[in-house]
C-alpha cells in the first residue's frame, strides 16, 4: 500500500495526465497538486479525496493508501488518517466505525456517516444536557457560522420578547 503522494504520482503517470490537467479538473492550482504529489500535503478533505479518486479512476481508499489493489484494507492507517482529517484521535475514529460496514469502500458516504457519528458522540459527552438540549446543540453545530449567528440573534430577540 502506498501513500497519497506515491499513489497520485504513479496513477497520474499511468493515465498520461499532467499536474495542470489534474489541477484544472480539481479546481485547484498546479502547485497544490504538486504539493500533494511531493507529500507536503498529506491528507485531503473527503470531498476532494473523492473527486481526485474519480479523476484517477481508483477508489478513495486506494488513493489514500488504505487498501491495496486487491481491496484489502489496513484499518490502522484508516483510523490514523481519518483522525487527522476530523481533528480527533484514532481511538475516537475506531469507536465511531465500530459496527459500521462499508460495502462500497470508504468513500464520501462512509466519511459522512463517520462524521455524523463523531458529532453525535461529542454531543452525548457534553455533561448535564437533557436529550432535547443535546438535539438542539447537534442542530446548532451542523449550521454554518453565518447561520449560527443568525439563529443566535433570532433566539435572543425571541427570549427578550418573552420577558
NORMO-V417513 format. One record per residue. RES is the residue in three letters. SS is DSSP state (2 for helix, 1 for strand, 0 for the rest). PHI is phi in whole degrees, 0 to 359 (999 if undefined). PSI is psi in radians with two decimals (999 if undefined). Layout:
BEGIN
res = [RES;RES]
ss = [SS;SS]
phi = [PHI;PHI]
psi = [PSI;PSI]
END
This chain:
BEGIN
res = [UNK;UNK;UNK;UNK;UNK;UNK;UNK;UNK;UNK;UNK;UNK;UNK;UNK;UNK;UNK;UNK;UNK;UNK;UNK;UNK;UNK;UNK;UNK;UNK;UNK;UNK;UNK;UNK;UNK;UNK;UNK;UNK;UNK;UNK;UNK;UNK;UNK;UNK;UNK;UNK;UNK;UNK;UNK;UNK;UNK;UNK;UNK;UNK;UNK;UNK;UNK;UNK;UNK;UNK;UNK;UNK;UNK;UNK;UNK;UNK;UNK;UNK;UNK;UNK;UNK;UNK;UNK;UNK;UNK;UNK;UNK;UNK;UNK;UNK;UNK;UNK;UNK;UNK;UNK;UNK;UNK;UNK;UNK;UNK;UNK;UNK;UNK;UNK;UNK;UNK;UNK;UNK;UNK;UNK;UNK;UNK;UNK;UNK;UNK;UNK;UNK;UNK;UNK;UNK;UNK;UNK;UNK;UNK;UNK;UNK;UNK;UNK;UNK;UNK;UNK;UNK;UNK;UNK;UNK;UNK;UNK;UNK;UNK;UNK;UNK;UNK;UNK;UNK;UNK;UNK;UNK;UNK;UNK;UNK;UNK;UNK;UNK;UNK;UNK;UNK;UNK;UNK;UNK;UNK;UNK;UNK;UNK;UNK;UNK;UNK;UNK;UNK;UNK;UNK;UNK;UNK;UNK;UNK;UNK;UNK;UNK;UNK;UNK]
ss = [0;0;0;2;2;2;2;2;2;2;2;2;2;2;0;0;0;0;2;2;2;2;2;2;2;2;0;0;0;2;2;2;2;2;2;2;2;2;0;0;0;0;0;0;0;2;2;2;2;2;2;2;2;2;2;2;0;0;0;2;2;2;2;0;0;0;1;0;0;0;0;0;1;0;2;2;2;2;2;2;2;2;2;2;2;0;0;0;0;2;2;2;2;2;2;2;2;0;0;0;0;0;0;0;0;0;0;2;2;2;2;2;2;2;2;2;2;2;2;2;2;2;2;2;2;0;0;0;0;0;2;2;2;2;2;2;2;2;2;2;2;2;0;0;2;2;2;2;2;2;2;2;2;2;2;2;2;2;2;2;2;2;0]
phi = [999;257;267;310;297;290;294;300;298;298;290;300;292;302;273;71;265;266;301;297;295;297;301;299;295;273;76;233;281;299;298;296;298;297;290;297;291;277;91;292;246;264;229;235;297;296;294;291;301;296;294;296;298;297;299;275;58;223;281;303;296;292;304;279;83;275;221;267;300;283;94;289;257;260;296;301;293;301;301;294;292;294;300;293;297;267;55;215;257;302;294;295;297;300;295;295;276;302;85;271;237;230;297;257;86;264;254;301;300;295;299;296;297;296;301;299;294;295;296;296;300;298;296;295;279;296;283;78;262;285;299;297;295;297;296;296;296;298;297;302;293;279;278;290;304;295;289;299;298;297;298;300;299;295;294;300;297;296;297;298;294;285;286]
psi = [2.38;3.11;2.94;-0.85;-0.80;-0.68;-0.78;-0.88;-0.83;-0.84;-0.66;-0.78;-0.69;-0.66;-0.10;0.50;2.60;2.89;-0.70;-0.68;-0.74;-0.79;-0.80;-0.80;-0.56;-0.33;0.55;3.05;2.75;-0.62;-0.65;-0.80;-0.70;-0.64;-0.59;-0.79;-0.58;-0.19;0.05;-0.51;2.04;-0.42;2.77;2.66;2.62;-0.48;-0.74;-0.68;-0.80;-0.74;-0.77;-0.72;-0.69;-0.77;-0.71;-0.05;0.80;2.94;2.64;-0.64;-0.69;-0.73;-0.75;-0.07;0.29;-0.38;2.69;-3.10;-0.44;-0.19;0.05;2.19;2.40;1.69;-0.50;-0.77;-0.68;-0.88;-0.78;-0.81;-0.74;-0.64;-0.72;-0.74;-0.72;0.08;0.93;-2.87;2.74;-0.56;-0.67;-0.73;-0.79;-0.76;-0.70;-0.61;-0.18;2.18;-0.10;2.58;2.63;1.28;-0.42;0.32;-3.14;1.40;-2.81;-0.79;-0.70;-0.73;-0.75;-0.71;-0.75;-0.77;-0.81;-0.74;-0.68;-0.75;-0.70;-0.73;-0.76;-0.72;-0.75;-0.45;-0.28;2.08;2.57;0.16;2.45;2.99;-0.74;-0.73;-0.69;-0.74;-0.75;-0.72;-0.69;-0.75;-0.82;-0.79;-0.37;-0.20;2.72;2.80;-0.67;-0.75;-0.57;-0.79;-0.77;-0.77;-0.77;-0.77;-0.77;-0.74;-0.75;-0.76;-0.71;-0.82;-0.72;-0.69;-0.51;-0.36;999]
END
